[in-house]
């Protein structure tokens, strides 16, 4: 009988294994949520920076166009 008790005490119970798996699932889901939130914020920041860049480029193009038009001689009719 003593040998049987020693053998039974060596392994993990099903309840312990289920608990460990449940904890791992919760941790994985929390990290997944954090990663997806971070990716979304990163995309939003990138969009804002791209729109600022495009606005800057457009204003530079307008400035160049205005300076070219002011230097072009006009034909008299």
BELDA-V406029 format. One record per pair of residues at least 12 apart in sequence whose C-alpha atoms are under 7 Angstrom apart, sorted by sequence separation. I is the first residue (numbers start at 1). J is the second residue. D is the distance in whole Angstrom. If there is no record, write none. Layout:
((I | J | D) (I | J | D))
This chain:
none
